[in-house]
Amino acid sequence: MFGVYSTEERANEVRERARLQLGFDGRLGPVDSQEKLTVYLYGLDDVAWRGGFFSYDAEGREE
């Protein structure tokens, strides 16, 4: 995560600036060019993760 911004416009501006930085500009080859920076919209004052933690037992069943 790069950050949280108040508007989609601001998030897109930061994404464009990030593309100039090593690691996001393609100079490292496929490592940084395969997965593009994406802007996601989230609502304010809302829970973003509802699932909680879980684990697996020795047989691979979810506990």
Buried (B, 14 or more C-beta within 10 A) or exposed (E): EEEEBEEEEEBEEBBEEBEEEEEBEEEEEEEBEEEEBEEEEEEEEEEEEEEEEEEEEEEEEEE
